[in-house]
Amino acid sequence: MELSRPGLRAPVAVACAVVALALAACGGGGSDPKAAAPSPAGTKLTLTPGAVQVAAAGNPGTLSDADKTAIMATLRRYIVAATIDPLHGKPVGNLDQVFTPAALAALIGPNRDATVDDGVPKATSTVVAKNPPVPLTALSDPSGAIGLVGASLFLDVNAKASRGPVRILRTGDVVLSHDGGAWKITSYRLSVARTGTGLPEPTTSSTGSTAP
C-alpha cells in the first residue's frame, strides 16, 4: 500500500497547528547536542535535518545546530526502538527517552499500532531505513526562545525475513518539546502501512493527534 507524501509538500502543517495551540507553554531550555549513537549492527539508517522554518510570536528565534542534532538524535532513537529493534527480533525498545510521559501514556490501541511495530517478522538481511531530509518548523516565543519544533516523517523501512520481504512505511508529523533538558516527542499524528508475509494485524493504522 503506497502512501502519499503530504509532509514533504507542505511545511509540517499538522505539526504547526499543534505547536500553535501550545504557544503559552513554549519556553527555552538546554539541548542535548551529543551525536546520535551508531545504528544497531545489520542496519542502515538515513536521517538528516531538512529545511527549517521559524514561526515567531515576537522576536524571531534561530534553531541552533546543537538543537537540530539533538532533535535528529531523538528521532533516530525513536526509529531504532519502534521499528529497527523489532525487526532484529527484539521487543520495542525503551521509549522513555523519546516521548514525554503524557505522550508515552497515550501509546495504546490504534496509537500504538501506528507508532511502533510490535511482533513483526525477524529480518534475515540488513534492515534499510530511509527518510528524506526531515523538514522542521520551530516556534519561538516573544523572547525568541524556541521550545517546540514540528518534524515531518516519511520513513521507508525494508528488510528480508524468512517468509519474504517486509516493508514498513510510516508517515506523518511529530512535535517535540523540551522535557528535562532534552528534546522529546510531545504529540504526533502518524500513519503506517506494513506489507509482507507474517505481519501482525492490523497492517495499516493511523493515530489521532495527542495534546501537548
ZADO-1210 file (C-alpha; in nm, 4 decimals, padded with zeros to 6 digits):
<atoms>
<atom x="00.0000" y="00.0000" z="00.0000" code="MET" pos="1"/>
<atom x="00.1532" y="00.3270" z="-00.1072" code="GLU" pos="2"/>
<atom x="00.1117" y="00.6433" z="00.0932" code="LEU" pos="3"/>
<atom x="00.1385" y="00.9954" z="-00.0446" code="SER" pos="4"/>
<atom x="00.3965" y="01.2409" z="00.0818" code="ARG" pos="5"/>
<atom x="00.1928" y="01.5312" z="00.2192" code="PRO" pos="6"/>
<atom x="00.4578" y="01.6104" z="00.4786" code="GLY" pos="7"/>
<atom x="00.7026" y="01.6847" z="00.2005" code="LEU" pos="8"/>
<atom x="00.4634" y="01.9029" z="00.0013" code="ARG" pos="9"/>
<atom x="00.3756" y="02.1364" z="00.2886" code="ALA" pos="10"/>
<atom x="00.5925" y="02.2502" z="00.5819" code="PRO" pos="11"/>
<atom x="00.4611" y="02.0386" z="00.8670" code="VAL" pos="12"/>
<atom x="00.1050" y="02.1718" z="00.8526" code="ALA" pos="13"/>
<atom x="-00.0359" y="01.9413" z="01.1170" code="VAL" pos="14"/>
<atom x="00.2602" y="01.9954" z="01.3475" code="ALA" pos="15"/>
<atom x="00.2258" y="02.3703" z="01.3175" code="CYS" pos="16"/>
<atom x="-00.1367" y="02.3523" z="01.4268" code="ALA" pos="17"/>
<atom x="-00.0384" y="02.1590" z="01.7373" code="VAL" pos="18"/>
<atom x="00.2517" y="02.3950" z="01.8025" code="VAL" pos="19"/>
<atom x="00.0242" y="02.6973" z="01.7820" code="ALA" pos="20"/>
<atom x="-00.2036" y="02.5512" z="02.0499" code="LEU" pos="21"/>
<atom x="00.0947" y="02.5198" z="02.2833" code="ALA" pos="22"/>
<atom x="00.2316" y="02.8717" z="02.2437" code="LEU" pos="23"/>
<atom x="00.1715" y="02.9623" z="02.6034" code="ALA" pos="24"/>
<atom x="00.3805" y="02.6673" z="02.7173" code="ALA" pos="25"/>
<atom x="00.6685" y="02.7410" z="02.4843" code="CYS" pos="26"/>
<atom x="00.9956" y="02.8222" z="02.6535" code="GLY" pos="27"/>
<atom x="01.3668" y="02.7912" z="02.6009" code="GLY" pos="28"/>
<atom x="01.5941" y="02.5352" z="02.7537" code="GLY" pos="29"/>
<atom x="01.9096" y="02.3411" z="02.7099" code="GLY" pos="30"/>
<atom x="01.9514" y="02.0802" z="02.4412" code="SER" pos="31"/>
<atom x="02.1403" y="01.7561" z="02.4234" code="ASP" pos="32"/>
<atom x="02.3973" y="01.8171" z="02.1483" code="PRO" pos="33"/>
<atom x="02.5716" y="01.4795" z="02.1700" code="LYS" pos="34"/>
<atom x="02.5895" y="01.2839" z="01.8481" code="ALA" pos="35"/>
<atom x="02.3432" y="01.0021" z="01.7849" code="ALA" pos="36"/>
<atom x="02.4528" y="00.6525" z="01.8770" code="ALA" pos="37"/>
<atom x="02.5524" y="00.4328" z="01.5847" code="PRO" pos="38"/>
<atom x="02.2830" y="00.2202" z="01.4230" code="SER" pos="39"/>
<atom x="02.2480" y="-00.1360" z="01.5519" code="PRO" pos="40"/>
<atom x="02.4518" y="-00.3964" z="01.3671" code="ALA" pos="41"/>
<atom x="02.2797" y="-00.5040" z="01.0477" code="GLY" pos="42"/>
<atom x="02.1105" y="-00.1690" z="00.9949" code="THR" pos="43"/>
<atom x="02.1436" y="00.1214" z="00.7543" code="LYS" pos="44"/>
<atom x="01.9584" y="00.4295" z="00.8777" code="LEU" pos="45"/>
<atom x="01.9494" y="00.7574" z="00.6837" code="THR" pos="46"/>
<atom x="01.8159" y="01.0556" z="00.8816" code="LEU" pos="47"/>
<atom x="01.9218" y="01.4184" z="00.8425" code="THR" pos="48"/>
<atom x="01.7588" y="01.7574" z="00.9117" code="PRO" pos="49"/>
<atom x="01.5976" y="01.9332" z="00.6187" code="GLY" pos="50"/>
<atom x="01.4753" y="02.2889" z="00.5705" code="ALA" pos="51"/>
<atom x="01.3990" y="02.4840" z="00.8895" code="VAL" pos="52"/>
<atom x="01.1190" y="02.7381" z="00.9219" code="GLN" pos="53"/>
<atom x="01.0656" y="02.9518" z="01.2327" code="VAL" pos="54"/>
<atom x="00.7207" y="03.0780" z="01.3323" code="ALA" pos="55"/>
<atom x="00.7840" y="03.3770" z="01.5577" code="ALA" pos="56"/>
<atom x="00.5500" y="03.5090" z="01.8273" code="ALA" pos="57"/>
<atom x="00.7796" y="03.8098" z="01.8736" code="GLY" pos="58"/>
<atom x="01.1499" y="03.8368" z="01.8110" code="ASN" pos="59"/>
<atom x="01.2393" y="03.5638" z="01.5602" code="PRO" pos="60"/>
<atom x="01.4493" y="03.2865" z="01.7068" code="GLY" pos="61"/>
<atom x="01.7019" y="03.0549" z="01.5454" code="THR" pos="62"/>
<atom x="01.7093" y="02.6787" z="01.5784" code="LEU" pos="63"/>
<atom x="02.0714" y="02.6071" z="01.6654" code="SER" pos="64"/>
<atom x="02.2818" y="02.3328" z="01.5098" code="ASP" pos="65"/>
<atom x="02.3016" y="02.1708" z="01.8553" code="ALA" pos="66"/>
<atom x="01.9218" y="02.1617" z="01.8777" code="ASP" pos="67"/>
<atom x="01.8924" y="02.0162" z="01.5275" code="LYS" pos="68"/>
<atom x="02.1448" y="01.7486" z="01.6206" code="THR" pos="69"/>
<atom x="01.9558" y="01.6688" z="01.9414" code="ALA" pos="70"/>
<atom x="01.6205" y="01.6518" z="01.7599" code="ILE" pos="71"/>
<atom x="01.7640" y="01.4144" z="01.4995" code="MET" pos="72"/>
<atom x="01.9079" y="01.2027" z="01.7824" code="ALA" pos="73"/>
<atom x="01.5625" y="01.1748" z="01.9413" code="THR" pos="74"/>
<atom x="01.4013" y="01.0801" z="01.6095" code="LEU" pos="75"/>
<atom x="01.6776" y="00.8291" z="01.5478" code="ARG" pos="76"/>
<atom x="01.6233" y="00.6706" z="01.8904" code="ARG" pos="77"/>
<atom x="01.2518" y="00.6521" z="01.8127" code="TYR" pos="78"/>
<atom x="01.3074" y="00.4752" z="01.4793" code="ILE" pos="79"/>
<atom x="01.5520" y="00.2268" z="01.6329" code="VAL" pos="80"/>
<atom x="01.3288" y="00.1465" z="01.9316" code="ALA" pos="81"/>
<atom x="00.9959" y="00.1394" z="01.7448" code="ALA" pos="82"/>
<atom x="01.0930" y="-00.0340" z="01.4199" code="THR" pos="83"/>
<atom x="01.4524" y="-00.1498" z="01.3906" code="ILE" pos="84"/>
<atom x="01.4714" y="-00.3339" z="01.7244" code="ASP" pos="85"/>
<atom x="01.1550" y="-00.5371" z="01.6461" code="PRO" pos="86"/>
<atom x="01.2895" y="-00.6237" z="01.3016" code="LEU" pos="87"/>
<atom x="01.6028" y="-00.7558" z="01.4740" code="HIS" pos="88"/>
<atom x="01.3857" y="-00.9875" z="01.6835" code="GLY" pos="89"/>
<atom x="01.3820" y="-00.7699" z="01.9958" code="LYS" pos="90"/>
<atom x="01.0913" y="-00.6137" z="02.1857" code="PRO" pos="91"/>
<atom x="01.0120" y="-00.2493" z="02.1173" code="VAL" pos="92"/>
<atom x="01.2932" y="-00.0556" z="02.2827" code="GLY" pos="93"/>
<atom x="01.2858" y="00.1924" z="02.5708" code="ASN" pos="94"/>
<atom x="01.0759" y="00.4914" z="02.4676" code="LEU" pos="95"/>
<atom x="01.1188" y="00.6906" z="02.7905" code="ASP" pos="96"/>
<atom x="01.3952" y="00.8956" z="02.6271" code="GLN" pos="97"/>
<atom x="01.1820" y="00.9566" z="02.3177" code="VAL" pos="98"/>
<atom x="00.8333" y="01.0569" z="02.4386" code="PHE" pos="99"/>
<atom x="00.7147" y="01.2852" z="02.7162" code="THR" pos="100"/>
<atom x="00.5283" y="01.0954" z="02.9910" code="PRO" pos="101"/>
<atom x="00.1869" y="01.2098" z="02.8641" code="ALA" pos="102"/>
<atom x="00.2648" y="01.1139" z="02.5034" code="ALA" pos="103"/>
<atom x="00.4067" y="00.7786" z="02.6141" code="LEU" pos="104"/>
<atom x="00.0941" y="00.7040" z="02.8185" code="ALA" pos="105"/>
<atom x="-00.1164" y="00.7621" z="02.5046" code="ALA" pos="106"/>
<atom x="00.0621" y="00.4822" z="02.3133" code="LEU" pos="107"/>
<atom x="-00.2238" y="00.2353" z="02.3453" code="ILE" pos="108"/>
<atom x="-00.4674" y="00.0847" z="02.0963" code="GLY" pos="109"/>
<atom x="-00.4584" y="00.2453" z="01.7497" code="PRO" pos="110"/>
<atom x="-00.1962" y="00.4947" z="01.8638" code="ASN" pos="111"/>
<atom x="00.0464" y="00.2146" z="01.9446" code="ARG" pos="112"/>
<atom x="-00.0390" y="00.0217" z="01.6278" code="ASP" pos="113"/>
<atom x="00.0516" y="00.3233" z="01.4138" code="ALA" pos="114"/>
<atom x="00.3556" y="00.4315" z="01.6152" code="THR" pos="115"/>
<atom x="00.5524" y="00.1123" z="01.6909" code="VAL" pos="116"/>
<atom x="00.5969" y="-00.2224" z="01.5168" code="ASP" pos="117"/>
<atom x="00.5227" y="-00.4956" z="01.7696" code="ASP" pos="118"/>
<atom x="00.5561" y="-00.8542" z="01.6507" code="GLY" pos="119"/>
<atom x="00.6971" y="-00.8011" z="01.3021" code="VAL" pos="120"/>
<atom x="00.8959" y="-01.0899" z="01.1480" code="PRO" pos="121"/>
<atom x="01.2657" y="-01.1037" z="01.2295" code="LYS" pos="122"/>
<atom x="01.4834" y="-00.9790" z="00.9447" code="ALA" pos="123"/>
<atom x="01.7307" y="-01.2158" z="00.7829" code="THR" pos="124"/>
<atom x="01.9059" y="-00.9331" z="00.5971" code="SER" pos="125"/>
<atom x="02.0256" y="-00.5811" z="00.6630" code="THR" pos="126"/>
<atom x="01.7428" y="-00.3510" z="00.7727" code="VAL" pos="127"/>
<atom x="01.7461" y="-00.0436" z="00.5485" code="VAL" pos="128"/>
<atom x="01.5616" y="00.2623" z="00.6839" code="ALA" pos="129"/>
<atom x="01.5471" y="00.5764" z="00.4715" code="LYS" pos="130"/>
<atom x="01.3864" y="00.9136" z="00.5289" code="ASN" pos="131"/>
<atom x="01.4265" y="01.2229" z="00.3082" code="PRO" pos="132"/>
<atom x="01.5783" y="01.5222" z="00.4913" code="PRO" pos="133"/>
<atom x="01.3330" y="01.5986" z="00.7718" code="VAL" pos="134"/>
<atom x="01.1595" y="01.9403" z="00.7426" code="PRO" pos="135"/>
<atom x="01.1492" y="02.1219" z="01.0764" code="LEU" pos="136"/>
<atom x="00.9136" y="02.4006" z="01.1871" code="THR" pos="137"/>
<atom x="01.0155" y="02.5764" z="01.5079" code="ALA" pos="138"/>
<atom x="00.8072" y="02.8108" z="01.7224" code="LEU" pos="139"/>
<atom x="00.9851" y="03.0935" z="01.9012" code="SER" pos="140"/>
<atom x="00.8221" y="03.2717" z="02.1963" code="ASP" pos="141"/>
<atom x="00.8158" y="03.6538" z="02.2342" code="PRO" pos="142"/>
<atom x="01.1729" y="03.6494" z="02.3678" code="SER" pos="143"/>
<atom x="01.2971" y="03.4499" z="02.0684" code="GLY" pos="144"/>
<atom x="01.3469" y="03.1242" z="02.2626" code="ALA" pos="145"/>
<atom x="01.2458" y="02.8033" z="02.0859" code="ILE" pos="146"/>
<atom x="01.0739" y="02.5345" z="02.2904" code="GLY" pos="147"/>
<atom x="00.8597" y="02.3483" z="02.0347" code="LEU" pos="148"/>
<atom x="00.9592" y="02.2019" z="01.6982" code="VAL" pos="149"/>
<atom x="00.7445" y="02.0133" z="01.4455" code="GLY" pos="150"/>
<atom x="00.9011" y="01.7462" z="01.2228" code="ALA" pos="151"/>
<atom x="00.7599" y="01.5625" z="00.9188" code="SER" pos="152"/>
<atom x="00.8488" y="01.1969" z="00.8665" code="LEU" pos="153"/>
<atom x="00.8379" y="00.9800" z="00.5553" code="PHE" pos="154"/>
<atom x="01.0137" y="00.6691" z="00.6844" code="LEU" pos="155"/>
<atom x="01.0572" y="00.3768" z="00.4448" code="ASP" pos="156"/>
<atom x="01.1993" y="00.0613" z="00.6073" code="VAL" pos="157"/>
<atom x="01.2800" y="-00.2545" z="00.4089" code="ASN" pos="158"/>
<atom x="01.4215" y="-00.5936" z="00.5044" code="ALA" pos="159"/>
<atom x="01.4002" y="-00.9595" z="00.4116" code="LYS" pos="160"/>
<atom x="01.2529" y="-01.2149" z="00.6516" code="ALA" pos="161"/>
<atom x="01.2319" y="-01.5947" z="00.6314" code="SER" pos="162"/>
<atom x="00.8941" y="-01.5769" z="00.4543" code="ARG" pos="163"/>
<atom x="00.9795" y="-01.2910" z="00.2194" code="GLY" pos="164"/>
<atom x="01.0397" y="-00.9162" z="00.2074" code="PRO" pos="165"/>
<atom x="00.8910" y="-00.6828" z="00.4667" code="VAL" pos="166"/>
<atom x="00.8252" y="-00.3124" z="00.4165" code="ARG" pos="167"/>
<atom x="00.7139" y="-00.0593" z="00.6774" code="ILE" pos="168"/>
<atom x="00.6146" y="00.2854" z="00.5521" code="LEU" pos="169"/>
<atom x="00.5422" y="00.5376" z="00.8293" code="ARG" pos="170"/>
<atom x="00.4415" y="00.8960" z="00.7522" code="THR" pos="171"/>
<atom x="00.3118" y="01.1943" z="00.9419" code="GLY" pos="172"/>
<atom x="00.4159" y="01.4629" z="01.1873" code="ASP" pos="173"/>
<atom x="00.5519" y="01.4807" z="01.5386" code="VAL" pos="174"/>
<atom x="00.6013" y="01.7773" z="01.7705" code="VAL" pos="175"/>
<atom x="00.8984" y="01.7842" z="02.0059" code="LEU" pos="176"/>
<atom x="00.9377" y="01.9889" z="02.3222" code="SER" pos="177"/>
<atom x="01.1973" y="02.0317" z="02.5951" code="HIS" pos="178"/>
<atom x="01.1488" y="01.7783" z="02.8734" code="ASP" pos="179"/>
<atom x="01.4129" y="01.7541" z="03.1419" code="GLY" pos="180"/>
<atom x="01.6572" y="01.9461" z="02.9235" code="GLY" pos="181"/>
<atom x="01.6186" y="01.7069" z="02.6263" code="ALA" pos="182"/>
<atom x="01.4029" y="01.7113" z="02.3135" code="TRP" pos="183"/>
<atom x="01.1144" y="01.4617" z="02.3371" code="LYS" pos="184"/>
<atom x="00.8070" y="01.3903" z="02.1271" code="ILE" pos="185"/>
<atom x="00.5061" y="01.5516" z="02.2922" code="THR" pos="186"/>
<atom x="00.2425" y="01.4937" z="02.0216" code="SER" pos="187"/>
<atom x="00.2131" y="01.3000" z="01.6981" code="TYR" pos="188"/>
<atom x="-00.0101" y="01.2234" z="01.4029" code="ARG" pos="189"/>
<atom x="00.1204" y="00.9165" z="01.2196" code="LEU" pos="190"/>
<atom x="00.0066" y="00.6573" z="00.9669" code="SER" pos="191"/>
<atom x="00.1706" y="00.3265" z="00.8844" code="VAL" pos="192"/>
<atom x="00.1393" y="00.0681" z="00.6067" code="ALA" pos="193"/>
<atom x="00.3127" y="-00.2672" z="00.6525" code="ARG" pos="194"/>
<atom x="00.3472" y="-00.5144" z="00.3660" code="THR" pos="195"/>
<atom x="00.4855" y="-00.8676" z="00.3720" code="GLY" pos="196"/>
<atom x="00.4017" y="-01.2157" z="00.4957" code="THR" pos="197"/>
<atom x="00.3650" y="-01.2977" z="00.8636" code="GLY" pos="198"/>
<atom x="00.2832" y="-00.9446" z="00.9777" code="LEU" pos="199"/>
<atom x="00.0605" y="-00.8896" z="01.2822" code="PRO" pos="200"/>
<atom x="-00.2781" y="-00.7254" z="01.2442" code="GLU" pos="201"/>
<atom x="-00.3538" y="-00.4527" z="01.1655" code="PRO" pos="202"/>
<atom x="-00.1147" y="-00.3910" z="00.8764" code="THR" pos="203"/>
<atom x="-00.2354" y="-00.0344" z="00.8345" code="THR" pos="204"/>
<atom x="-00.3172" y="00.2112" z="01.1100" code="SER" pos="205"/>
<atom x="-00.3174" y="00.5796" z="01.1935" code="SER" pos="206"/>
<atom x="-00.3172" y="00.7933" z="01.5087" code="THR" pos="207"/>
<atom x="-00.5078" y="01.0969" z="01.6098" code="GLY" pos="208"/>
<atom x="-00.3196" y="01.4000" z="01.7342" code="SER" pos="209"/>
<atom x="-00.2359" y="01.3880" z="02.1043" code="THR" pos="210"/>
<atom x="-00.2408" y="01.7049" z="02.3105" code="ALA" pos="211"/>
<atom x="00.0959" y="01.8529" z="02.4104" code="PRO" pos="212"/>
</atoms>
